[in-house]
Amino acid sequence: MSKTQRFGISMPSDLLEAFDELIAEQGYPNRSEAIRDIVRNYLIEREWEAPEGEVVGTITIVYDHHTRGLESRLIQFQHDHEHIGHICCTTHVHLDHDNCVEVMVVQGKAEDVRRLADSIISTRGVKHGQLACTGVMPLKRQHHHDR
C-alpha cells in the first residue's frame, strides 16, 4: 500500500454540511474515506473515457423473446467476441410470458466494449439496454476494512 499523505480542502460551509449528511447516510466513517472513493471514481471515469482504457462492466438488456432470431443473434455476439474476451459470462431471467432480461459481464478496451454494447442494444427486438462500466484501475482497490 502506498504512503498516505494529508492535504487541506476549502469549501463553502453549506456544501460541506450537505456532503457530511450524504456520507453519513451512506455509512462512511469519515470524510477521508468518502473523498478517497470520490477520487477513485473520478480516475476510473477518466480511464473509461479513453478509447484504450481497460474497462469491466455489464450490458443489461430487456427483450421480447418472441422476436424471430434474436436469441441466436445474442449467442452469436458472444461467440464472435469470444477471441477478444469481451463477454465473460451471461445471466438470463424470464420476466414474464413475453420478456426476458439478460445481463452480460464484459471486459476489454473501452471503445470495443462500447461498440459491442451499441451493437447488442440496437438489435431488433431489444426493448431497452444499458451499459454500465468501471475502469480497471492501476491502483489496487482497497476495501473499507483494509483502510
N, CA, C and O atoms as a GROMACS GRO file, in nm:
protein
  588
    1MET      N    1   0.085  -0.117   0.000
    1MET     CA    2   0.000   0.000   0.000
    1MET      C    3   0.090   0.124   0.000
    1MET      O    4   0.193   0.125   0.066
    2SER      N    5   0.050   0.226  -0.074
    2SER     CA    6   0.130   0.346  -0.081
    2SER      C    7   0.114   0.431   0.046
    2SER      O    8   0.020   0.414   0.123
    3LYS      N    9   0.207   0.520   0.064
    3LYS     CA   10   0.209   0.609   0.180
    3LYS      C   11   0.090   0.705   0.173
    3LYS      O   12   0.058   0.756   0.066
    4THR      N   13   0.026   0.730   0.285
    4THR     CA   14  -0.086   0.823   0.292
    4THR      C   15  -0.033   0.964   0.313
    4THR      O   16   0.055   0.986   0.396
    5GLN      N   17  -0.088   1.058   0.238
    5GLN     CA   18  -0.049   1.199   0.252
    5GLN      C   19  -0.170   1.281   0.292
    5GLN      O   20  -0.282   1.253   0.249
    6ARG      N   21  -0.149   1.381   0.374
    6ARG     CA   22  -0.256   1.470   0.419
    6ARG      C   23  -0.252   1.598   0.336
    6ARG      O   24  -0.145   1.645   0.297
    7PHE      N   25  -0.372   1.654   0.309
    7PHE     CA   26  -0.382   1.783   0.242
    7PHE      C   27  -0.512   1.849   0.287
    7PHE      O   28  -0.601   1.782   0.338
    8GLY      N   29  -0.522   1.978   0.268
    8GLY     CA   30  -0.641   2.052   0.311
    8GLY      C   31  -0.732   2.084   0.194
    8GLY      O   32  -0.687   2.097   0.080
    9ILE      N   33  -0.860   2.096   0.224
    9ILE     CA   34  -0.959   2.132   0.124
    9ILE      C   35  -1.044   2.245   0.181
    9ILE      O   36  -1.088   2.238   0.296
   10SER      N   37  -1.067   2.349   0.103
   10SER     CA   38  -1.154   2.459   0.144
   10SER      C   39  -1.281   2.452   0.062
   10SER      O   40  -1.277   2.430  -0.059
   11MET      N   41  -1.397   2.470   0.129
   11MET     CA   42  -1.524   2.473   0.058
   11MET      C   43  -1.627   2.548   0.141
   11MET      O   44  -1.612   2.560   0.262
   12PRO      N   45  -1.732   2.598   0.077
   12PRO     CA   46  -1.837   2.669   0.150
   12PRO      C   47  -1.902   2.577   0.254
   12PRO      O   48  -1.916   2.457   0.232
   13SER      N   49  -1.941   2.635   0.367
   13SER     CA   50  -1.994   2.555   0.477
   13SER      C   51  -2.123   2.481   0.439
   13SER      O   52  -2.144   2.369   0.485
   14ASP      N   53  -2.210   2.542   0.356
   14ASP     CA   54  -2.334   2.473   0.318
   14ASP      C   55  -2.304   2.350   0.231
   14ASP      O   56  -2.372   2.248   0.242
   15LEU      N   57  -2.202   2.359   0.147
   15LEU     CA   58  -2.161   2.244   0.065
   15LEU      C   59  -2.103   2.133   0.154
   15LEU      O   60  -2.131   2.015   0.133
   16LEU      N   61  -2.024   2.172   0.252
   16LEU     CA   62  -1.966   2.074   0.344
   16LEU      C   63  -2.074   2.007   0.428
   16LEU      O   64  -2.068   1.886   0.451
   17GLU      N   65  -2.173   2.083   0.475
   17GLU     CA   66  -2.283   2.024   0.552
   17GLU      C   67  -2.359   1.921   0.469
   17GLU      O   68  -2.390   1.812   0.518
   18ALA      N   69  -2.390   1.956   0.343
   18ALA     CA   70  -2.461   1.863   0.255
   18ALA      C   71  -2.377   1.738   0.231
   18ALA      O   72  -2.429   1.626   0.231
   19PHE      N   73  -2.247   1.757   0.212
   19PHE     CA   74  -2.157   1.644   0.192
   19PHE      C   75  -2.155   1.554   0.315
   19PHE      O   76  -2.166   1.432   0.303
   20ASP      N   77  -2.142   1.612   0.434
   20ASP     CA   78  -2.139   1.536   0.559
   20ASP      C   79  -2.268   1.456   0.579
   20ASP      O   80  -2.264   1.341   0.624
   21GLU      N   81  -2.383   1.516   0.547
   21GLU     CA   82  -2.511   1.446   0.559
   21GLU      C   83  -2.516   1.326   0.466
   21GLU      O   84  -2.558   1.217   0.505
   22LEU      N   85  -2.473   1.348   0.342
   22LEU     CA   86  -2.477   1.240   0.243
   22LEU      C   87  -2.384   1.124   0.282
   22LEU      O   88  -2.425   1.008   0.276
   23ILE      N   89  -2.262   1.154   0.320
   23ILE     CA   90  -2.169   1.045   0.351
   23ILE      C   91  -2.211   0.973   0.479
   23ILE      O   92  -2.183   0.854   0.495
   24ALA      N   93  -2.276   1.043   0.571
   24ALA     CA   94  -2.328   0.976   0.692
   24ALA      C   95  -2.439   0.878   0.653
   24ALA      O   96  -2.443   0.766   0.704
   25GLU      N   97  -2.528   0.919   0.561
   25GLU     CA   98  -2.635   0.830   0.512
   25GLU      C   99  -2.577   0.708   0.444
   25GLU      O  100  -2.633   0.598   0.454
   26GLN      N  101  -2.466   0.725   0.374
   26GLN     CA  102  -2.404   0.615   0.302
   26GLN      C  103  -2.317   0.528   0.391
   26GLN      O  104  -2.270   0.423   0.347
   27GLY      N  105  -2.295   0.569   0.515
   27GLY     CA  106  -2.222   0.486   0.610
   27GLY      C  107  -2.072   0.508   0.615
   27GLY      O  108  -1.999   0.426   0.672
   28TYR      N  109  -2.023   0.615   0.555
   28TYR     CA  110  -1.880   0.644   0.563
   28TYR      C  111  -1.844   0.684   0.705
   28TYR      O  112  -1.916   0.764   0.766
   29PRO      N  113  -1.735   0.632   0.759
   29PRO     CA  114  -1.698   0.667   0.896
   29PRO      C  115  -1.637   0.807   0.906
   29PRO      O  116  -1.636   0.867   1.014
   30ASN      N  117  -1.587   0.862   0.793
   30ASN     CA  118  -1.527   0.995   0.796
   30ASN      C  119  -1.516   1.051   0.655
   30ASN      O  120  -1.539   0.981   0.557
   31ARG      N  121  -1.480   1.178   0.646
   31ARG     CA  122  -1.468   1.246   0.517
   31ARG      C  123  -1.357   1.188   0.432
   31ARG      O  124  -1.372   1.177   0.310
   32SER      N  125  -1.247   1.149   0.493
   32SER     CA  126  -1.133   1.097   0.417
   32SER      C  127  -1.172   0.975   0.336
   32SER      O  128  -1.135   0.962   0.219
   33GLU      N  129  -1.247   0.883   0.398
   33GLU     CA  130  -1.290   0.763   0.326
   33GLU      C  131  -1.376   0.800   0.205
   33GLU      O  132  -1.357   0.746   0.096
   34ALA      N  133  -1.468   0.893   0.225
   34ALA     CA  134  -1.557   0.934   0.116
   34ALA      C  135  -1.479   1.004   0.005
   34ALA      O  136  -1.502   0.977  -0.113
   35ILE      N  137  -1.388   1.091   0.041
   35ILE     CA  138  -1.311   1.165  -0.060
   35ILE      C  139  -1.222   1.069  -0.138
   35ILE      O  140  -1.206   1.086  -0.258
   36ARG      N  141  -1.163   0.970  -0.072
   36ARG     CA  142  -1.082   0.870  -0.144
   36ARG      C  143  -1.165   0.799  -0.250
   36ARG      O  144  -1.121   0.780  -0.363
   37ASP      N  145  -1.288   0.760  -0.212
   37ASP     CA  146  -1.375   0.692  -0.310
   37ASP      C  147  -1.414   0.786  -0.424
   37ASP      O  148  -1.421   0.743  -0.539
   38ILE      N  149  -1.439   0.912  -0.394
   38ILE     CA  150  -1.474   1.009  -0.498
   38ILE      C  151  -1.358   1.025  -0.596
   38ILE      O  152  -1.379   1.029  -0.717
   39VAL      N  153  -1.236   1.034  -0.544
   39VAL     CA  154  -1.119   1.048  -0.631
   39VAL      C  155  -1.101   0.923  -0.716
   39VAL      O  156  -1.075   0.933  -0.836
   40ARG      N  157  -1.115   0.804  -0.655
   40ARG     CA  158  -1.105   0.680  -0.734
   40ARG      C  159  -1.208   0.678  -0.846
   40ARG      O  160  -1.175   0.645  -0.960
   41ASN      N  161  -1.334   0.713  -0.813
   41ASN     CA  162  -1.440   0.714  -0.914
   41ASN      C  163  -1.406   0.811  -1.027
   41ASN      O  164  -1.429   0.781  -1.144
   42TYR      N  165  -1.353   0.926  -0.993
   42TYR     CA  166  -1.316   1.024  -1.094
   42TYR      C  167  -1.207   0.969  -1.186
   42TYR      O  168  -1.215   0.984  -1.308
   43LEU      N  169  -1.107   0.906  -1.128
   43LEU     CA  170  -0.999   0.847  -1.207
   43LEU      C  171  -1.051   0.736  -1.298
   43LEU      O  172  -1.011   0.724  -1.413
   44ILE      N  173  -1.141   0.654  -1.245
   44ILE     CA  174  -1.199   0.545  -1.324
   44ILE      C  175  -1.280   0.601  -1.440
   44ILE      O  176  -1.271   0.550  -1.551
   45GLU      N  177  -1.360   0.705  -1.415
   45GLU     CA  178  -1.438   0.767  -1.523
   45GLU      C  179  -1.348   0.820  -1.633
   45GLU      O  180  -1.379   0.804  -1.751
   46ARG      N  181  -1.237   0.882  -1.597
   46ARG     CA  182  -1.144   0.934  -1.698
   46ARG      C  183  -1.086   0.819  -1.780
   46ARG      O  184  -1.071   0.830  -1.902
   47GLU      N  185  -1.054   0.710  -1.713
   47GLU     CA  186  -0.999   0.593  -1.783
   47GLU      C  187  -1.103   0.535  -1.878
   47GLU      O  188  -1.069   0.493  -1.989
   48TRP      N  189  -1.229   0.533  -1.837
   48TRP     CA  190  -1.336   0.479  -1.919
   48TRP      C  191  -1.358   0.565  -2.043
   48TRP      O  192  -1.395   0.513  -2.149
   49GLU      N  193  -1.334   0.695  -2.031
   49GLU     CA  194  -1.350   0.784  -2.145
   49GLU      C  195  -1.239   0.766  -2.249
   49GLU      O  196  -1.260   0.797  -2.367
   50ALA      N  197  -1.124   0.717  -2.207
   50ALA     CA  198  -1.014   0.695  -2.301
   50ALA      C  199  -1.043   0.571  -2.383
   50ALA      O  200  -1.072   0.466  -2.326
   51PRO      N  201  -1.036   0.578  -2.517
   51PRO     CA  202  -1.070   0.463  -2.600
   51PRO      C  203  -0.987   0.339  -2.570
   51PRO      O  204  -1.036   0.226  -2.584
   52GLU      N  205  -0.862   0.358  -2.528
   52GLU     CA  206  -0.774   0.244  -2.500
   52GLU      C  207  -0.782   0.200  -2.354
   52GLU      O  208  -0.719   0.101  -2.316
   53GLY      N  209  -0.859   0.273  -2.272
   53GLY     CA  210  -0.872   0.237  -2.131
   53GLY      C  211  -0.937   0.100  -2.116
   53GLY      O  212  -1.028   0.065  -2.192
   54GLU      N  213  -0.892   0.022  -2.019
   54GLU     CA  214  -0.946  -0.111  -1.993
   54GLU      C  215  -1.064  -0.097  -1.898
   54GLU      O  216  -1.053  -0.032  -1.794
   55VAL      N  217  -1.177  -0.159  -1.933
   55VAL     CA  218  -1.297  -0.150  -1.850
   55VAL      C  219  -1.355  -0.289  -1.822
   55VAL      O  220  -1.330  -0.386  -1.894
   56VAL      N  221  -1.432  -0.294  -1.717
   56VAL     CA  222  -1.512  -0.410  -1.682
   56VAL      C  223  -1.652  -0.357  -1.658
   56VAL      O  224  -1.669  -0.250  -1.600
   57GLY      N  225  -1.753  -0.430  -1.703
   57GLY     CA  226  -1.888  -0.379  -1.683
   57GLY      C  227  -1.994  -0.480  -1.717
   57GLY      O  228  -1.968  -0.600  -1.730
   58THR      N  229  -2.116  -0.428  -1.730
   58THR     CA  230  -2.230  -0.513  -1.767
   58THR      C  231  -2.308  -0.445  -1.878
   58THR      O  232  -2.322  -0.323  -1.883
   59ILE      N  233  -2.359  -0.529  -1.966
   59ILE     CA  234  -2.459  -0.485  -2.064
   59ILE      C  235  -2.587  -0.553  -2.020
   59ILE      O  236  -2.595  -0.676  -2.016
   60THR      N  237  -2.688  -0.474  -1.987
   60THR     CA  238  -2.817  -0.528  -1.944
   60THR      C  239  -2.919  -0.495  -2.051
   60THR      O  240  -2.933  -0.379  -2.092
   61ILE      N  241  -2.991  -0.596  -2.096
   61ILE     CA  242  -3.094  -0.575  -2.198
   61ILE      C  243  -3.224  -0.641  -2.155
   61ILE      O  244  -3.225  -0.744  -2.088
   62VAL      N  245  -3.334  -0.580  -2.196
   62VAL     CA  246  -3.467  -0.639  -2.184
   62VAL      C  247  -3.514  -0.659  -2.327
   62VAL      O  248  -3.507  -0.569  -2.410
   63TYR      N  249  -3.563  -0.779  -2.355
   63TYR     CA  250  -3.604  -0.806  -2.492
   63TYR      C  251  -3.724  -0.900  -2.498
   63TYR      O  252  -3.754  -0.972  -2.403
   64ASP      N  253  -3.790  -0.895  -2.612
   64ASP     CA  254  -3.905  -0.981  -2.640
   64ASP      C  255  -3.850  -1.112  -2.697
   64ASP      O  256  -3.795  -1.114  -2.807
   65HIS      N  257  -3.865  -1.220  -2.622
   65HIS     CA  258  -3.805  -1.345  -2.669
   65HIS      C  259  -3.881  -1.407  -2.786
   65HIS      O  260  -3.837  -1.508  -2.842
   66HIS      N  261  -3.993  -1.348  -2.824
   66HIS     CA  262  -4.066  -1.396  -2.940
   66HIS      C  263  -4.009  -1.340  -3.071
   66HIS      O  264  -4.048  -1.385  -3.179
   67THR      N  265  -3.919  -1.243  -3.063
   67THR     CA  266  -3.860  -1.185  -3.183
   67THR      C  267  -3.777  -1.291  -3.255
   67THR      O  268  -3.681  -1.344  -3.199
   68ARG      N  269  -3.815  -1.320  -3.378
   68ARG     CA  270  -3.751  -1.426  -3.454
   68ARG      C  271  -3.600  -1.403  -3.468
   68ARG      O  272  -3.556  -1.298  -3.514
   69GLY      N  273  -3.523  -1.501  -3.428
   69GLY     CA  274  -3.380  -1.500  -3.446
   69GLY      C  275  -3.300  -1.418  -3.346
   69GLY      O  276  -3.177  -1.417  -3.351
   70LEU      N  277  -3.368  -1.350  -3.253
   70LEU     CA  278  -3.297  -1.262  -3.161
   70LEU      C  279  -3.205  -1.340  -3.067
   70LEU      O  280  -3.089  -1.303  -3.049
   71GLU      N  281  -3.255  -1.447  -3.008
   71GLU     CA  282  -3.172  -1.522  -2.914
   71GLU      C  283  -3.049  -1.581  -2.982
   71GLU      O  284  -2.941  -1.584  -2.923
   72SER      N  285  -3.063  -1.627  -3.106
   72SER     CA  286  -2.945  -1.680  -3.176
   72SER      C  287  -2.847  -1.567  -3.210
   72SER      O  288  -2.726  -1.589  -3.210
   73ARG      N  289  -2.898  -1.446  -3.238
   73ARG     CA  290  -2.809  -1.332  -3.262
   73ARG      C  291  -2.732  -1.296  -3.136
   73ARG      O  292  -2.614  -1.263  -3.142
   74LEU      N  293  -2.800  -1.301  -3.021
   74LEU     CA  294  -2.733  -1.270  -2.894
   74LEU      C  295  -2.622  -1.372  -2.865
   74LEU      O  296  -2.514  -1.336  -2.819
   75ILE      N  297  -2.649  -1.498  -2.892
   75ILE     CA  298  -2.546  -1.602  -2.874
   75ILE      C  299  -2.432  -1.579  -2.973
   75ILE      O  300  -2.316  -1.598  -2.939
   76GLN      N  301  -2.466  -1.539  -3.095
   76GLN     CA  302  -2.363  -1.513  -3.196
   76GLN      C  303  -2.270  -1.399  -3.153
   76GLN      O  304  -2.150  -1.406  -3.176
   77PHE      N  305  -2.327  -1.295  -3.090
   77PHE     CA  306  -2.242  -1.186  -3.038
   77PHE      C  307  -2.136  -1.242  -2.942
   77PHE      O  308  -2.020  -1.202  -2.946
   78GLN      N  309  -2.179  -1.336  -2.857
   78GLN     CA  310  -2.086  -1.394  -2.760
   78GLN      C  311  -1.975  -1.472  -2.830
   78GLN      O  312  -1.858  -1.460  -2.794
   79HIS      N  313  -2.011  -1.550  -2.929
   79HIS     CA  314  -1.911  -1.630  -3.000
   79HIS      C  315  -1.820  -1.543  -3.087
   79HIS      O  316  -1.701  -1.569  -3.097
   80ASP      N  317  -1.877  -1.441  -3.148
   80ASP     CA  318  -1.798  -1.353  -3.235
   80ASP      C  319  -1.692  -1.276  -3.156
   80ASP      O  320  -1.588  -1.241  -3.211
   81HIS      N  321  -1.719  -1.248  -3.030
   81HIS     CA  322  -1.627  -1.168  -2.950
   81HIS      C  323  -1.548  -1.252  -2.851
   81HIS      O  324  -1.470  -1.198  -2.772
   82GLU      N  325  -1.567  -1.382  -2.854
   82GLU     CA  326  -1.500  -1.472  -2.759
   82GLU      C  327  -1.349  -1.463  -2.768
   82GLU      O  328  -1.281  -1.465  -2.665
   83HIS      N  329  -1.294  -1.452  -2.889
   83HIS     CA  330  -1.148  -1.448  -2.905
   83HIS      C  331  -1.086  -1.321  -2.847
   83HIS      O  332  -0.967  -1.319  -2.816
   84ILE      N  333  -1.166  -1.216  -2.832
   84ILE     CA  334  -1.117  -1.092  -2.773
   84ILE      C  335  -1.139  -1.094  -2.622
   84ILE      O  336  -1.074  -1.019  -2.549
   85GLY      N  337  -1.232  -1.178  -2.576
   85GLY     CA  338  -1.260  -1.188  -2.433
   85GLY      C  339  -1.355  -1.083  -2.382
   85GLY      O  340  -1.352  -1.050  -2.264
   86HIS      N  341  -1.441  -1.030  -2.469
   86HIS     CA  342  -1.531  -0.923  -2.426
   86HIS      C  343  -1.642  -0.971  -2.335
   86HIS      O  344  -1.662  -0.914  -2.228
   87ILE      N  345  -1.716  -1.074  -2.374
   87ILE     CA  346  -1.827  -1.121  -2.292
   87ILE      C  347  -1.777  -1.237  -2.208
   87ILE      O  348  -1.749  -1.346  -2.258
   88CYS      N  349  -1.767  -1.211  -2.077
   88CYS     CA  350  -1.712  -1.312  -1.985
   88CYS      C  351  -1.817  -1.415  -1.946
   88CYS      O  352  -1.789  -1.535  -1.939
   89CYS      N  353  -1.939  -1.367  -1.919
   89CYS     CA  354  -2.048  -1.458  -1.883
   89CYS      C  355  -2.181  -1.384  -1.898
   89CYS      O  356  -2.184  -1.262  -1.911
   90THR      N  357  -2.289  -1.461  -1.897
   90THR     CA  358  -2.423  -1.402  -1.908
   90THR      C  359  -2.516  -1.465  -1.806
   90THR      O  360  -2.496  -1.578  -1.762
   91THR      N  361  -2.618  -1.388  -1.771
   91THR     CA  362  -2.727  -1.438  -1.686
   91THR      C  363  -2.857  -1.404  -1.757
   91THR      O  364  -2.875  -1.292  -1.804
   92HIS      N  365  -2.946  -1.500  -1.764
   92HIS     CA  366  -3.072  -1.485  -1.837
   92HIS      C  367  -3.188  -1.508  -1.738
   92HIS      O  368  -3.189  -1.607  -1.665
   93VAL      N  369  -3.285  -1.416  -1.739
   93VAL     CA  370  -3.400  -1.427  -1.650
   93VAL      C  371  -3.527  -1.407  -1.731
   93VAL      O  372  -3.536  -1.314  -1.811
   94HIS      N  373  -3.626  -1.495  -1.710
   94HIS     CA  374  -3.757  -1.481  -1.774
   94HIS      C  375  -3.842  -1.390  -1.686
   94HIS      O  376  -3.872  -1.424  -1.571
   95LEU      N  377  -3.880  -1.273  -1.740
   95LEU     CA  378  -3.959  -1.177  -1.662
   95LEU      C  379  -4.108  -1.211  -1.664
   95LEU      O  380  -4.174  -1.208  -1.560
   96ASP      N  381  -4.158  -1.243  -1.781
   96ASP     CA  382  -4.298  -1.279  -1.798
   96ASP      C  383  -4.310  -1.360  -1.927
   96ASP      O  384  -4.210  -1.407  -1.981
   97HIS      N  385  -4.432  -1.377  -1.977
   97HIS     CA  386  -4.455  -1.459  -2.096
   97HIS      C  387  -4.379  -1.407  -2.218
   97HIS      O  388  -4.337  -1.486  -2.303
   98ASP      N  389  -4.361  -1.276  -2.227
   98ASP     CA  390  -4.300  -1.218  -2.347
   98ASP      C  391  -4.158  -1.166  -2.329
   98ASP      O  392  -4.082  -1.161  -2.425
   99ASN      N  393  -4.122  -1.128  -2.208
   99ASN     CA  394  -3.998  -1.054  -2.187
   99ASN      C  395  -3.893  -1.129  -2.107
   99ASN      O  396  -3.924  -1.203  -2.013
  100CYS      N  397  -3.769  -1.107  -2.147
  100CYS     CA  398  -3.653  -1.163  -2.077
  100CYS      C  399  -3.555  -1.050  -2.048
  100CYS      O  400  -3.554  -0.948  -2.117
  101VAL      N  401  -3.474  -1.069  -1.947
  101VAL     CA  402  -3.364  -0.978  -1.921
  101VAL      C  403  -3.236  -1.060  -1.929
  101VAL      O  404  -3.230  -1.174  -1.881
  102GLU      N  405  -3.135  -1.002  -1.989
  102GLU     CA  406  -3.006  -1.069  -1.999
  102GLU      C  407  -2.901  -0.970  -1.952
  102GLU      O  408  -2.900  -0.854  -1.993
  103VAL      N  409  -2.812  -1.019  -1.866
  103VAL     CA  410  -2.702  -0.938  -1.816
  103VAL      C  411  -2.573  -1.006  -1.861
  103VAL      O  412  -2.550  -1.124  -1.833
  104MET      N  413  -2.490  -0.930  -1.932
  104MET     CA  414  -2.363  -0.981  -1.984
  104MET      C  415  -2.249  -0.909  -1.913
  104MET      O  416  -2.244  -0.786  -1.913
  105VAL      N  417  -2.159  -0.984  -1.854
  105VAL     CA  418  -2.040  -0.926  -1.795
  105VAL      C  419  -1.936  -0.914  -1.906
  105VAL      O  420  -1.904  -1.011  -1.973
  106VAL      N  421  -1.886  -0.793  -1.923
  106VAL     CA  422  -1.794  -0.764  -2.034
  106VAL      C  423  -1.663  -0.707  -1.982
  106VAL      O  424  -1.657  -0.646  -1.875
  107GLN      N  425  -1.558  -0.728  -2.061
  107GLN     CA  426  -1.428  -0.673  -2.026
  107GLN      C  427  -1.351  -0.647  -2.154
  107GLN      O  428  -1.361  -0.724  -2.250
  108GLY      N  429  -1.274  -0.540  -2.155
  108GLY     CA  430  -1.192  -0.509  -2.271
  108GLY      C  431  -1.163  -0.361  -2.280
  108GLY      O  432  -1.185  -0.287  -2.185
  109LYS      N  433  -1.113  -0.319  -2.394
  109LYS     CA  434  -1.086  -0.177  -2.416
  109LYS      C  435  -1.218  -0.102  -2.424
  109LYS      O  436  -1.315  -0.151  -2.483
  110ALA      N  437  -1.221   0.016  -2.365
  110ALA     CA  438  -1.346   0.092  -2.353
  110ALA      C  439  -1.416   0.108  -2.487
  110ALA      O  440  -1.538   0.088  -2.496
  111GLU      N  441  -1.342   0.143  -2.590
  111GLU     CA  442  -1.400   0.164  -2.723
  111GLU      C  443  -1.465   0.036  -2.776
  111GLU      O  444  -1.574   0.041  -2.832
  112ASP      N  445  -1.398  -0.079  -2.758
  112ASP     CA  446  -1.452  -0.206  -2.806
  112ASP      C  447  -1.577  -0.246  -2.728
  112ASP      O  448  -1.674  -0.294  -2.786
  113VAL      N  449  -1.574  -0.225  -2.597
  113VAL     CA  450  -1.690  -0.260  -2.514
  113VAL      C  451  -1.809  -0.173  -2.550
  113VAL      O  452  -1.922  -0.223  -2.559
  114ARG      N  453  -1.786  -0.043  -2.572
  114ARG     CA  454  -1.896   0.046  -2.612
  114ARG      C  455  -1.955   0.004  -2.747
  114ARG      O  456  -2.077   0.001  -2.765
  115ARG      N  457  -1.866  -0.029  -2.840
  115ARG     CA  458  -1.912  -0.071  -2.974
  115ARG      C  459  -1.996  -0.199  -2.963
  115ARG      O  460  -2.101  -0.211  -3.027
  116LEU      N  461  -1.950  -0.294  -2.883
  116LEU     CA  462  -2.024  -0.418  -2.863
  116LEU      C  463  -2.160  -0.390  -2.800
  116LEU      O  464  -2.262  -0.443  -2.845
  117ALA      N  465  -2.162  -0.306  -2.696
  117ALA     CA  466  -2.289  -0.273  -2.630
  117ALA      C  467  -2.385  -0.206  -2.727
  117ALA      O  468  -2.504  -0.239  -2.730
  118ASP      N  469  -2.336  -0.112  -2.806
  118ASP     CA  470  -2.422  -0.044  -2.904
  118ASP      C  471  -2.481  -0.143  -3.003
  118ASP      O  472  -2.598  -0.134  -3.039
  119SER      N  473  -2.399  -0.238  -3.048
  119SER     CA  474  -2.448  -0.339  -3.143
  119SER      C  475  -2.557  -0.425  -3.082
  119SER      O  476  -2.658  -0.452  -3.146
  120ILE      N  477  -2.538  -0.468  -2.958
  120ILE     CA  478  -2.636  -0.553  -2.891
  120ILE      C  479  -2.764  -0.476  -2.863
  120ILE      O  480  -2.874  -0.523  -2.891
  121ILE      N  481  -2.749  -0.356  -2.807
  121ILE     CA  482  -2.866  -0.276  -2.768
  121ILE      C  483  -2.949  -0.234  -2.888
  121ILE      O  484  -3.071  -0.221  -2.877
  122SER      N  485  -2.886  -0.214  -3.003
  122SER     CA  486  -2.960  -0.171  -3.122
  122SER      C  487  -3.017  -0.287  -3.203
  122SER      O  488  -3.077  -0.265  -3.308
  123THR      N  489  -2.999  -0.409  -3.155
  123THR     CA  490  -3.050  -0.526  -3.226
  123THR      C  491  -3.203  -0.528  -3.220
  123THR      O  492  -3.263  -0.501  -3.116
  124ARG      N  493  -3.265  -0.561  -3.334
  124ARG     CA  494  -3.411  -0.567  -3.342
  124ARG      C  495  -3.464  -0.664  -3.238
  124ARG      O  496  -3.418  -0.777  -3.228
  125GLY      N  497  -3.563  -0.618  -3.159
  125GLY     CA  498  -3.624  -0.700  -3.055
  125GLY      C  499  -3.579  -0.660  -2.915
  125GLY      O  500  -3.645  -0.693  -2.817
  126VAL      N  501  -3.466  -0.590  -2.906
  126VAL     CA  502  -3.420  -0.541  -2.775
  126VAL      C  503  -3.502  -0.416  -2.743
  126VAL      O  504  -3.498  -0.318  -2.816
  127LYS      N  505  -3.575  -0.421  -2.632
  127LYS     CA  506  -3.662  -0.310  -2.593
  127LYS      C  507  -3.587  -0.201  -2.518
  127LYS      O  508  -3.617  -0.082  -2.532
  128HIS      N  509  -3.491  -0.241  -2.441
  128HIS     CA  510  -3.413  -0.145  -2.363
  128HIS      C  511  -3.278  -0.207  -2.331
  128HIS      O  512  -3.268  -0.328  -2.310
  129GLY      N  513  -3.177  -0.124  -2.328
  129GLY     CA  514  -3.045  -0.174  -2.292
  129GLY      C  515  -2.962  -0.065  -2.230
  129GLY      O  516  -2.983   0.054  -2.253
  130GLN      N  517  -2.865  -0.108  -2.150
  130GLN     CA  518  -2.779  -0.011  -2.084
  130GLN      C  519  -2.642  -0.073  -2.058
  130GLN      O  520  -2.631  -0.190  -2.022
  131LEU      N  521  -2.539   0.007  -2.078
  131LEU     CA  522  -2.402  -0.033  -2.047
  131LEU      C  523  -2.361   0.039  -1.920
  131LEU      O  524  -2.376   0.161  -1.908
  132ALA      N  525  -2.310  -0.036  -1.825
  132ALA     CA  526  -2.255   0.023  -1.702
  132ALA      C  527  -2.113  -0.030  -1.687
  132ALA      O  528  -2.092  -0.151  -1.683
  133CYS      N  529  -2.017   0.062  -1.679
  133CYS     CA  530  -1.876   0.021  -1.673
  133CYS      C  531  -1.804   0.085  -1.556
  133CYS      O  532  -1.846   0.185  -1.500
  134THR      N  533  -1.695   0.022  -1.524
  134THR     CA  534  -1.597   0.078  -1.432
  134THR      C  535  -1.461   0.049  -1.491
  134THR      O  536  -1.444  -0.049  -1.565
  135GLY      N  537  -1.365   0.131  -1.461
  135GLY     CA  538  -1.231   0.111  -1.514
  135GLY      C  539  -1.157   0.005  -1.436
  135GLY      O  540  -1.191  -0.025  -1.321
  136VAL      N  541  -1.056  -0.050  -1.498
  136VAL     CA  542  -0.966  -0.141  -1.429
  136VAL      C  543  -0.849  -0.054  -1.385
  136VAL      O  544  -0.758  -0.026  -1.463
  137MET      N  545  -0.854  -0.013  -1.259
  137MET     CA  546  -0.757   0.085  -1.210
  137MET      C  547  -0.619   0.025  -1.192
  137MET      O  548  -0.605  -0.089  -1.149
  138PRO      N  549  -0.518   0.102  -1.225
  138PRO     CA  550  -0.382   0.056  -1.199
  138PRO      C  551  -0.352   0.052  -1.049
  138PRO      O  552  -0.264  -0.022  -1.005
  139LEU      N  553  -0.425   0.132  -0.971
  139LEU     CA  554  -0.409   0.128  -0.826
  139LEU      C  555  -0.489   0.012  -0.771
  139LEU      O  556  -0.599  -0.015  -0.819
  140LYS      N  557  -0.437  -0.056  -0.671
  140LYS     CA  558  -0.510  -0.166  -0.611
  140LYS      C  559  -0.627  -0.111  -0.532
  140LYS      O  560  -0.609  -0.025  -0.446
  141ARG      N  561  -0.747  -0.158  -0.560
  141ARG     CA  562  -0.868  -0.113  -0.493
  141ARG      C  563  -0.865  -0.162  -0.350
  141ARG      O  564  -0.843  -0.281  -0.325
  142GLN      N  565  -0.888  -0.073  -0.256
  142GLN     CA  566  -0.890  -0.108  -0.116
  142GLN      C  567  -1.034  -0.124  -0.072
  142GLN      O  568  -1.122  -0.048  -0.113
  143HIS      N  569  -1.059  -0.222   0.011
  143HIS     CA  570  -1.192  -0.240   0.069
  143HIS      C  571  -1.198  -0.159   0.196
  143HIS      O  572  -1.095  -0.130   0.257
  144HIS      N  573  -1.320  -0.121   0.237
  144HIS     CA  574  -1.337  -0.036   0.354
  144HIS      C  575  -1.263  -0.091   0.475
  144HIS      O  576  -1.206  -0.014   0.552
  145HIS      N  577  -1.262  -0.223   0.494
  145HIS     CA  578  -1.198  -0.278   0.613
  145HIS      C  579  -1.046  -0.278   0.603
  145HIS      O  580  -0.978  -0.301   0.704
  146ASP      N  581  -0.990  -0.254   0.483
  146ASP     CA  582  -0.845  -0.251   0.464
  146ASP      C  583  -0.786  -0.113   0.487
  146ASP      O  584  -0.664  -0.101   0.496
  147ARG      N  585  -0.866  -0.010   0.496
  147ARG     CA  586  -0.816   0.128   0.500
  147ARG      C  587  -0.772   0.167   0.639
  147ARG      O  588  -0.727   0.279   0.660
   0.00000   0.00000   0.00000
